[in-house]
Amino acid sequence: MGVPAFFRWLCMRYPKVVIDAYNPGSDNARLPDKNTLDLAGIDPELENPEIDNLYLDMNGIIHPCTTGLNGKKPTSEAEMFNNIFEYVDMLMAIIKPK
C-alpha cells in the first residue's frame, strides 16, 4: 500500500521529476521528447541526465513481474524473484544513479 495520490502530487509540484529515459539496448528505445525535456547541458539523443538518487515504487515492479503482465507468467517463486531482480538491474543499467 502506498501513499494515496502521492505520485500525482509530486508530479504537479515538481513537473520535471519524471522524464522518459533513453535505453540504447532496447529494441523499442525511445528518445525523450525534446520539446518537453529542458535539462541544461544534456543532449537527450546521446545520454540520459545524471541521477543522484533513484526511488523505486516496488509495487509497480513486483506486480507485473509476478503476474506476467510484461511477458509470460512465472511458474515458480524463484522465477518471480529472478524477474524482479532482472527488472531492477535493467533500471540500474539505464539510469546509473550516482
Kinemage of the C-alpha trace (Angstrom):
@kinemage 1
@onewidth
@group {chain A} dominant
@subgroup {mainchain}
@vectorlist {calphas} color= white
{ca met a 1} P 0.000 0.000 0.000
{ca gly a 2} L 1.380 3.354 -0.979
{ca val a 3} L 0.593 6.925 -0.123
{ca pro a 4} L -2.679 7.806 -1.893
{ca ala a 5} L -2.233 10.426 -4.640
{ca phe a 6} L 1.435 10.981 -3.713
{ca phe a 7} L 2.732 10.454 -7.245
{ca arg a 8} L 0.164 12.865 -8.680
{ca trp a 9} L 1.042 15.465 -6.008
{ca leu a 10} L 4.769 15.007 -6.696
{ca cys a 11} L 4.306 15.431 -10.465
{ca met a 12} L 2.137 18.506 -10.047
{ca arg a 13} L 4.507 20.136 -7.563
{ca tyr a 14} L 7.719 19.182 -9.413
{ca pro a 15} L 6.800 18.672 -13.091
{ca lys a 16} L 10.370 17.791 -14.157
{ca val a 17} L 10.654 14.933 -11.651
{ca val a 18} L 9.537 12.339 -14.217
{ca ile a 19} L 11.230 12.068 -17.599
{ca asp a 20} L 11.473 9.328 -20.207
{ca ala a 21} L 14.839 7.587 -20.182
{ca tyr a 22} L 16.679 6.532 -23.318
{ca asn a 23} L 17.540 2.840 -23.334
{ca pro a 24} L 20.040 2.220 -26.143
{ca gly a 25} L 19.932 -1.550 -25.579
{ca ser a 26} L 16.200 -1.854 -26.183
{ca asp a 27} L 14.534 -2.771 -29.471
{ca asn a 28} L 11.929 -0.081 -28.838
{ca ala a 29} L 14.314 2.529 -27.422
{ca arg a 30} L 12.520 5.830 -27.198
{ca leu a 31} L 14.171 9.183 -27.171
{ca pro a 32} L 12.703 11.683 -24.741
{ca asp a 33} L 10.521 14.345 -26.311
{ca lys a 34} L 12.928 17.230 -26.913
{ca asn a 35} L 10.068 19.710 -26.654
{ca thr a 36} L 9.279 18.777 -23.057
{ca leu a 37} L 12.762 17.890 -21.768
{ca asp a 38} L 14.625 21.002 -20.677
{ca leu a 39} L 17.791 19.976 -18.856
{ca ala a 40} L 20.720 22.310 -19.397
{ca gly a 41} L 23.778 20.632 -20.892
{ca ile a 42} L 22.100 17.296 -21.622
{ca asp a 43} L 21.516 16.106 -25.161
{ca pro a 44} L 18.706 13.536 -24.807
{ca glu a 45} L 19.710 11.891 -28.079
{ca leu a 46} L 23.100 10.914 -26.678
{ca glu a 47} L 22.656 10.314 -22.976
{ca asn a 48} L 20.314 10.336 -20.029
{ca pro a 49} L 20.704 13.056 -17.402
{ca glu a 50} L 22.767 12.277 -14.312
{ca ile a 51} L 20.606 10.980 -11.495
{ca asp a 52} L 21.812 11.273 -7.908
{ca asn a 53} L 19.016 9.362 -6.193
{ca leu a 54} L 16.577 6.823 -7.543
{ca tyr a 55} L 13.485 5.888 -5.593
{ca leu a 56} L 11.540 2.848 -6.727
{ca asp a 57} L 7.902 2.009 -6.087
{ca met a 58} L 8.359 -1.720 -5.711
{ca asn a 59} L 4.595 -2.337 -6.035
{ca gly a 60} L 4.891 -1.123 -9.614
{ca ile a 61} L 7.721 -3.598 -10.197
{ca ile a 62} L 6.612 -6.640 -8.209
{ca his a 63} L 3.080 -6.821 -9.606
{ca pro a 64} L 3.945 -7.025 -13.332
{ca cys a 65} L 6.971 -9.276 -12.685
{ca thr a 66} L 4.938 -11.809 -10.681
{ca thr a 67} L 1.670 -11.835 -12.643
{ca gly a 68} L 3.127 -11.981 -16.141
{ca leu a 69} L 1.861 -8.566 -17.249
{ca asn a 70} L 5.152 -7.815 -19.032
{ca gly a 71} L 5.816 -11.223 -20.546
{ca lys a 72} L 4.996 -14.828 -19.769
{ca lys a 73} L 3.660 -15.741 -16.350
{ca pro a 74} L 6.329 -17.125 -13.990
{ca thr a 75} L 5.911 -20.755 -12.960
{ca ser a 76} L 7.729 -20.633 -9.622
{ca glu a 77} L 8.565 -18.260 -6.808
{ca ala a 78} L 12.235 -18.367 -7.816
{ca glu a 79} L 11.309 -17.245 -11.327
{ca met a 80} L 9.258 -14.387 -9.858
{ca phe a 81} L 12.237 -13.191 -7.843
{ca asn a 82} L 14.517 -13.506 -10.878
{ca asn a 83} L 12.088 -11.373 -12.911
{ca ile a 84} L 12.133 -8.703 -10.202
{ca phe a 85} L 15.937 -8.774 -9.939
{ca glu a 86} L 16.350 -8.569 -13.715
{ca tyr a 87} L 13.960 -5.627 -13.944
{ca val a 88} L 15.721 -3.701 -11.161
{ca asp a 89} L 19.118 -4.497 -12.739
{ca met a 90} L 17.821 -3.186 -16.081
{ca leu a 91} L 16.657 0.042 -14.412
{ca met a 92} L 20.057 0.496 -12.767
{ca ala a 93} L 21.860 -0.078 -16.078
{ca ile a 94} L 19.708 2.535 -17.832
{ca ile a 95} L 19.593 5.176 -15.117
{ca lys a 96} L 23.020 4.696 -13.471
{ca pro a 97} L 22.227 6.554 -10.230
{ca lys a 98} L 25.210 8.113 -8.507
